[in-house]
Amino acid sequence: MLLGLHVSNYILIGSLETTFPEGLVIITGETGAGKSILLGALSLVLGAKADASMVGPQGDNCVVEAVFSIDDAIRELLRKEDLPADDDRLILRRTVAKSGRSRSFLNDEPVSQSVLQELSAHLVDIHSQHQTLRLADERFRMEALDLRAGTTALKNKVSAAWNDVLESRRQLENLENRLSRALEQEQYNQSRWERLDQARLVSGELEDLEERQKQLAHAEEIKETLCAAQELLSPDDDESSSPSRQLREAARQLEKAGRFIPSLDALAERLSSARLEIEDIAAEVESVNARTEASPSELQQVEDRLSLLYGLLQKYGAATVDELISQRDRLESLVLDATTLSEEVEKARQALQDATQKHLQLCEDLHARRERAVGPLSEAITAQLHALDLDHALFQVQLSPLAPGPSGSDTVNFLFSSTGKQPADVGKSASGGELSRIMLSLKAEMARFKHMPTLVFDEIDTGVSGSTADKMGSLVCSMGADMQVFAITHLPQVAAKGNAHYVVRKESDSTSIHLLDREGRVQEVARMLSGSTITEAAVANAQSLLNA
């Protein structure tokens, strides 16, 4: 509930600070005193749009702060937003600068305006004289019926199931689009993949083939040079002239001289190493020479393979065989993707069917429970209207089928007849005073089934007077027995019902609010009865109303 309100430099309010009790709180004041300004300040701290015109003349910004007591439901909501939720009190503060820029705080933690707006529905329900327009709002009508039917939890399940349907539908559409694109390219991709797959590509193959092609193309020249090198390393006609033999003989001679000059032993060893290296080279040259043969058929095979690879590189716009392999693998995945996607599409269709069936079943359950609540809600509102001096009134709740959606498969209409005959849409068949009584009756009925926040009635009694006003006051007072109710009113019959009475006054171009004692209440109710001149009869009447 709302425990206190502090306002500073807001329009005509210079500085205002007050606390509020439980039960029914009455707020009155002369026209133009600033009751609407006070309500505007409360709306601002609850997330209403801010602008520079709200800043008063006494500073560069305005500040509105509201203190609420909170329950476990509010704490849970705060925890979801990762906001402080350990205290029993919630302090909301809103500041607005002359530039129009505003800042919001929750327990001194900065928060967004959207957070305030989300919290406001759980803290304060402001019912203005124009809120009868909500009777034309499908969501409000549905909320009234669902509260009576006790279907809040079931409706949440319906909403969650509908989200599952939308998500399943989105996934199916995405897969179908992918499959369609895959099928359009399937034959083209299949042909390109098969050509690359048949090529049996090997990484690094192109470089090896190019080297082999050079060897085969110049086999005779290579053979001739190798034979020449072999002859020089190991001549057939004079073995004594071979480098190996000469090096062996030179090493032997150095070894002899080494008996006298020891350092020559190292040179002899070096000659021996050189001889062994030359003999090894000679053997390798001989081996290569033996393997080197001109093979026109192999050369043709290599050149054919190279021609194939060069053609593929050009056709597929690749620079290397590795790029061709990557394209082959990609095309293979596309070819396989079409088959896999077809299977996934079928699974997605089944998932959508299952989600739709689940949603429809929940909609049927929700419809059945709503249907059972139509009669009791119609009878309750009709009875309440009879108690508010609409003796022949008839109120009916009409449930009609609607395409399944997040709120089920129903739409709700309110029908009304002041004569009890031929009820029609309430927006077309009820007068202003009748709409006020219908809305009040609905609010009272909804309060029975919902832990409602602090409720503010802003001149809901517009268009009524006399005994009807007294009965409306009694109804509002009864609601105040279970919750905090603020009633901004111009009717003395309603003002006399409150547990606490505040008066809004305009003093020296500044709006203020005062809690009235017993005598102050008598004078204020008497003023409401007689106008600016308070008569003894008005005072007596006021005392009678307050004692009732």
C-alpha angles and dihedrals in degrees: 000000000000108000101174147351130210120189127181128184094343110154103295096353109098097178128343131169126170143151128222132213131216123272127032114352116192121206120189138161142145120286109280094019091118108262090137090048090055090050090047091055090053090048090051094056088048092059107276119153114281130212139171094261089073092068111096128217096262101077149350095276143019127232129203120183127181128188121207135181109228139203134212093276091059091045091054090050090051092050090053088056090046091242130142108283107158099094127081089229132065120205118198120188131182127185126191123196126209087256088064093247114136135198127203131206135187115197086341092306115121112245136174124259089245090061090055090049092051092049094046092071088058096044112037134016109198113200111190128186087258093054091090082087085075087074085077091052111101092206093055093048090049092048091053092052095043092052090054091045092047091229101135094114092043091049089053088054090050090051092049091048090050090053087053089052092051092047092048090048091050092050092048092050090049092051093045091052091050091048092049091053091045093051092049090057098032099101093042092048092045092055094047093046093049092053092052093042092052089052089069091216119208124195111249092012096121095059092048092050093049090053092047091048090056091051094049094043091054099034096126093048091047091049092052095050093045091052090051092050091047092051091053093048096042112015114198098206100053117021091182090066095056115118091235094056093044092051090049091052093046091051090051091053092050090050089057091050090047090073086073102027109037094192089068090069089073091053090050090054091050091052089050090052091048090049091052091048091050091048089051092049091048091052092049092049089050090050094049090046091052091051095046111095132152109248115179092182094054090045089054092050092050093048091048090052091048091049090053093050093046090051092050092048091053095043095050096037093240130148099202140023088248089062089051089052090051091051090048091053092046092050090047090055090050092051091048090042092066091056094043092046091054089057092045091050090055091050091048091051090052091047090052091048091051093047091048092049091050091049093048091050091052089047090054091050090048092048092051093053092045091049090055090052097049095082098045092047092048091049094046094052092044091052091048091051090051088054088053093059097268090120098172099033121132123199121188133184111214120201115199132179119261135178107278113266144143093306097043132260100302140090122201127216129183117221125193140184124179090202098045092245132105100354116210137184107312093229090059102036105043129077124224093266092046091050090053091053093045092051093047091049091051092048091050091049093047091050089061092062103032133058090235123195124240106313122218120195110196105198093318086161092069110136097023134092144156118030092352090059090050091052092047088052090052091050092050089046091053090053088053090061091073103027144016110277127183116199118191101193146162095200119096091207089062095039091057092060099066130111088216130019126206125184124206115215136181109223122176092343091308128108119228137172127218134190109231126222122214095280092044090053091052091052093046095048089046089052089051089051100046108018127230093342109064112209129198089246090055091050091050091048091049091052089049092052092048092049094049 
